[in-house]
Amino acid sequence: MSALTVIAHNTFKETVRNRVMFNILLFAVGMVLVIMVISNWTMDQQAKILKDFGLAAISIFGLLIALFVGVRTIYQEIEKHTVFMLVSKPISRWQIIVGKYLGLAVTILVNIVAITLCLFAVDYFIEHSIDWGLLSGILLILLEIYLIIAFAVFFSTFTSPLLSAIFTLIIFVIGHLAPSIRLYTQLRPDDAGNSILLAIYTILPNLENFNIKTAVVEHIVLPPNTVANAVLYGVCYISILLVLTSWIFEKKDLK
C-alpha cells in the first residue's frame, strides 16, 4: 500500500473504534422515541417529522464526530511525538495531512451510511416504502461535514483542540449565516462595516449551499444542477483548504 493509504487506514482504525455502534445506538433510540411521540399522528405527519429529525440527526452527529476527532488529529500526533516517526520516513508532510483527512472522511462515511440505513428502515416501517429522494440531501450533508473536517484539520495544525473546536464552530455558524450577511450588506450598503462583512462572505464558505433538507422532505423541485453545483463548490473549497493546511504543516517546526 502507498504511504497515503497506510496513513488513512491507520487513522480510520484509530477513530472508528467504539464510535460507529455508539452513534447508531443513539440514533436508533432517538428514532424510537420520535415514533412513540408521533404514533397517533397521521402518516404524512409521521413521515415528515421522521425525515426532518433524521436529516437533522445525521447532520448533528456528523458535526460532533468531525469536531471531536478532527480537531485532535494533527495536534495529538505532535503531542505524542508519533508525527516524528512519520516525518523521519520517506513520507511527505502533505501525505500525512491528506492521509489523516481521508481516514477521518471514511470514518464519517461509515457513520452516516449506518445511520442512513436506520433512517430508511424506520421510514419503510411508517410509509411501507423508502423515500430515495433523501439521498441527495444526505449527500450534501456529508459534503458539508467533509468541509467542516477540513477546517478542523486546518486549525489543528497550529492551535490546541479547544481553540480548533471553537474556530471550527464559528466557521459553521457563520457559514450558515452567509445569505443573511449578504442580504444585510445589500440592504444597508453605506454601513461602515460592510467591507468586513463582504470579506467574510467572500472568504468563508456558504454552508447554506448544502442545505436542501426542506426541499427533499417536502419534495420541492430544485433548480437544475443545484446538487452538482454544491458538490463542485464543496470539492473545490476542501481542495484549497487541504493545500493550505499542507503548506502550513510543511513550514511548521516540529522540534
C-alpha positions as CSV (number, residue, x, y, z in Angstrom):
1,M,0.0,0.0,0.0
2,S,1.1,3.6,-0.6
3,A,2.0,5.8,2.3
4,L,-1.2,7.8,1.8
5,T,-3.3,4.6,2.1
6,V,-1.5,3.4,5.2
7,I,-2.0,6.7,7.0
8,A,-5.6,6.8,6.0
9,H,-6.2,3.2,7.1
10,N,-4.5,3.7,10.5
11,T,-6.5,6.9,11.1
12,F,-9.7,5.1,10.3
13,K,-8.9,2.3,12.6
14,E,-8.0,4.7,15.4
15,T,-11.2,6.8,15.1
16,V,-13.8,4.2,14.3
17,R,-13.4,2.2,17.5
18,N,-16.5,2.4,19.7
19,R,-17.9,5.2,17.7
20,V,-20.0,3.7,14.9
21,M,-22.1,1.4,17.1
22,F,-22.5,4.2,19.7
23,N,-23.8,6.6,17.1
24,I,-26.1,4.0,15.6
25,L,-27.5,3.2,19.1
26,L,-28.1,6.9,19.9
27,F,-29.8,7.4,16.5
28,A,-31.9,4.3,16.9
29,V,-33.1,5.3,20.4
30,G,-33.9,8.7,19.1
31,M,-35.9,7.3,16.2
32,V,-37.9,5.0,18.6
33,L,-38.7,8.0,20.9
34,V,-39.8,10.1,17.9
35,I,-42.1,7.2,16.7
36,M,-43.6,6.9,20.2
37,V,-44.3,10.6,20.2
38,I,-45.9,10.8,16.8
39,S,-47.6,7.4,16.8
40,N,-51.0,8.9,17.0
41,W,-50.5,11.4,14.2
42,T,-51.4,10.9,10.5
43,M,-49.0,9.0,8.3
44,D,-48.0,12.2,6.3
45,Q,-47.1,14.0,9.6
46,Q,-45.2,11.0,10.9
47,A,-43.2,10.7,7.7
48,K,-42.3,14.4,7.5
49,I,-41.2,14.7,11.1
50,L,-39.2,11.4,10.8
51,K,-37.3,12.8,7.8
52,D,-36.8,16.2,9.4
53,F,-35.5,14.6,12.5
54,G,-33.4,12.0,10.6
55,L,-31.6,14.6,8.4
56,A,-31.0,16.9,11.4
57,A,-29.7,14.0,13.4
58,I,-27.3,12.9,10.7
59,S,-26.0,16.5,10.4
60,I,-25.6,16.9,14.2
61,F,-23.9,13.5,14.7
62,G,-21.6,14.1,11.8
63,L,-20.7,17.5,13.1
64,L,-19.9,16.2,16.6
65,I,-17.8,13.4,15.2
66,A,-16.0,15.8,12.9
67,L,-15.3,18.2,15.8
68,F,-14.2,15.6,18.4
69,V,-12.0,13.7,16.0
70,G,-10.9,16.3,13.5
71,V,-9.6,18.9,16.0
72,R,-7.3,16.3,17.6
73,T,-5.9,14.5,14.6
74,I,-2.7,16.5,14.0
75,Y,-2.3,18.1,17.5
76,Q,-2.4,14.7,19.1
77,E,0.2,13.3,16.7
78,I,2.5,16.2,17.6
79,E,1.9,15.9,21.4
80,K,2.5,12.1,21.4
81,H,5.6,12.6,19.2
82,T,4.2,10.0,16.8
83,V,4.4,12.5,14.0
84,F,8.2,12.5,14.3
85,M,8.3,8.8,13.3
86,L,6.2,9.6,10.2
87,V,8.3,12.6,9.1
88,S,11.5,10.6,9.6
89,K,10.3,8.1,7.0
90,P,10.2,8.8,3.2
91,I,6.8,10.4,3.6
92,S,5.9,13.9,2.5
93,R,4.1,16.1,5.1
94,W,1.3,16.7,2.6
95,Q,0.7,12.9,2.6
96,I,0.3,13.0,6.4
97,I,-2.3,15.7,6.1
98,V,-4.2,14.2,3.2
99,G,-3.9,10.7,4.7
100,K,-5.3,11.8,8.0
101,Y,-8.1,13.7,6.3
102,L,-9.1,10.7,4.2
103,G,-9.1,8.4,7.2
104,L,-11.5,10.8,9.0
105,A,-13.6,11.1,5.9
106,V,-14.0,7.3,5.7
107,T,-15.0,7.3,9.4
108,I,-17.7,9.9,8.8
109,L,-18.9,8.0,5.8
110,V,-19.3,4.7,7.7
111,N,-21.2,6.5,10.5
112,I,-23.5,8.3,8.1
113,V,-24.2,5.2,5.9
114,A,-25.1,3.2,9.1
115,I,-27.4,6.0,10.4
116,T,-28.9,6.4,6.9
117,L,-29.8,2.7,6.9
118,C,-31.5,3.1,10.3
119,L,-33.5,6.1,8.9
120,F,-34.6,4.2,5.8
121,A,-35.6,1.2,7.9
122,V,-37.9,3.4,10.1
123,D,-39.2,5.2,7.0
124,Y,-40.1,1.9,5.4
125,F,-41.9,0.9,8.7
126,I,-44.0,4.0,8.6
127,E,-44.6,4.5,4.8
128,H,-44.0,1.0,3.6
129,S,-41.7,2.5,1.1
130,I,-38.3,4.3,1.0
131,D,-38.0,7.9,0.0
132,W,-34.9,7.7,-2.1
133,G,-35.0,11.5,-2.7
134,L,-33.5,11.8,0.8
135,L,-30.2,10.6,-0.6
136,S,-29.4,14.0,-2.3
137,G,-29.9,15.8,1.0
138,I,-27.8,13.2,2.8
139,L,-25.0,13.6,0.1
140,L,-24.8,17.3,0.7
141,I,-24.9,16.9,4.5
142,L,-21.9,14.5,4.1
143,L,-20.1,17.0,1.9
144,E,-20.7,19.8,4.4
145,I,-19.3,17.6,7.2
146,Y,-16.3,16.9,5.0
147,L,-15.7,20.6,4.7
148,I,-16.0,21.1,8.4
149,I,-13.5,18.3,8.9
150,A,-11.1,20.1,6.5
151,F,-11.4,23.3,8.7
152,A,-10.9,21.2,11.9
153,V,-7.7,19.6,10.5
154,F,-6.5,23.1,9.2
155,F,-6.9,24.6,12.7
156,S,-5.4,21.6,14.4
157,T,-2.0,22.2,12.7
158,F,-1.4,25.4,14.6
159,T,-3.6,25.6,17.7
160,S,-5.0,23.5,20.6
161,P,-8.0,21.2,20.2
162,L,-10.2,23.5,22.3
163,L,-9.4,26.5,20.1
164,S,-9.7,24.4,17.0
165,A,-13.2,23.3,18.1
166,I,-14.2,26.9,18.8
167,F,-12.8,28.2,15.5
168,T,-14.5,25.4,13.6
169,L,-17.8,26.1,15.3
170,I,-17.5,29.7,14.4
171,I,-17.0,28.8,10.8
172,F,-20.0,26.5,10.9
173,V,-22.3,29.2,12.4
174,I,-21.0,32.0,10.1
175,G,-21.3,29.6,7.1
176,H,-25.0,29.1,7.7
177,L,-25.5,32.9,8.2
178,A,-23.8,33.7,4.9
179,P,-27.0,34.5,3.0
180,S,-28.1,36.8,5.8
181,I,-24.8,38.6,5.8
182,R,-25.0,39.1,2.1
183,L,-28.6,40.4,2.4
184,Y,-27.6,42.8,5.1
185,T,-24.8,44.3,3.0
186,Q,-27.3,44.8,0.1
187,L,-30.0,46.4,2.3
188,R,-27.5,48.7,4.1
189,P,-24.7,49.4,1.6
190,D,-23.5,52.5,3.4
191,D,-22.7,50.9,6.7
192,A,-19.1,51.2,7.8
193,G,-18.6,47.5,8.5
194,N,-19.8,46.4,5.1
195,S,-16.3,45.8,3.7
196,I,-15.5,43.5,6.6
197,L,-18.8,41.6,6.2
198,L,-18.3,41.3,2.4
199,A,-14.8,39.9,3.1
200,I,-16.2,37.4,5.5
201,Y,-18.9,36.4,3.0
202,T,-16.4,36.1,0.2
203,I,-13.7,34.1,2.0
204,L,-15.7,31.8,4.3
205,P,-17.9,29.1,2.8
206,N,-21.6,29.5,2.3
207,L,-22.8,26.3,4.0
208,E,-26.4,27.0,3.0
209,N,-25.3,25.8,-0.4
210,F,-25.5,22.3,1.1
211,N,-28.8,22.8,2.9
212,I,-31.6,21.3,0.9
213,K,-33.3,19.4,3.8
214,T,-36.6,21.2,3.4
215,A,-36.7,20.7,-0.3
216,V,-36.1,16.9,-0.1
217,V,-38.6,16.4,2.8
218,E,-41.3,18.5,1.1
219,H,-40.5,17.1,-2.4
220,I,-39.8,20.6,-3.7
221,V,-38.3,20.6,-7.2
222,L,-34.8,22.2,-7.0
223,P,-33.3,24.3,-9.9
224,P,-31.3,22.2,-12.3
225,N,-27.7,21.4,-11.3
226,T,-28.3,22.5,-7.6
227,V,-26.7,19.4,-6.2
228,A,-24.0,19.2,-8.8
229,N,-23.0,22.9,-8.2
230,A,-23.0,22.3,-4.4
231,V,-20.7,19.3,-4.9
232,L,-18.3,21.2,-7.1
233,Y,-18.3,24.1,-4.7
234,G,-17.5,21.8,-1.7
235,V,-14.8,19.8,-3.5
236,C,-13.0,23.0,-4.6
237,Y,-13.2,24.5,-1.2
238,I,-12.0,21.3,0.5
239,S,-9.1,21.0,-2.0
240,I,-8.0,24.6,-1.4
241,L,-8.1,24.0,2.4
242,L,-6.1,20.8,2.2
243,V,-3.4,22.6,0.0
244,L,-3.2,25.4,2.5
245,T,-3.1,23.0,5.5
246,S,-0.3,21.0,3.9
247,W,1.6,24.2,3.2
248,I,1.3,25.3,6.8
249,F,2.3,21.9,8.1
250,E,5.3,21.8,5.7
251,K,6.6,25.1,7.2
252,K,5.8,24.1,10.8
253,D,8.9,23.5,13.1
254,L,8.2,20.1,14.7
255,K,11.2,20.1,17.0
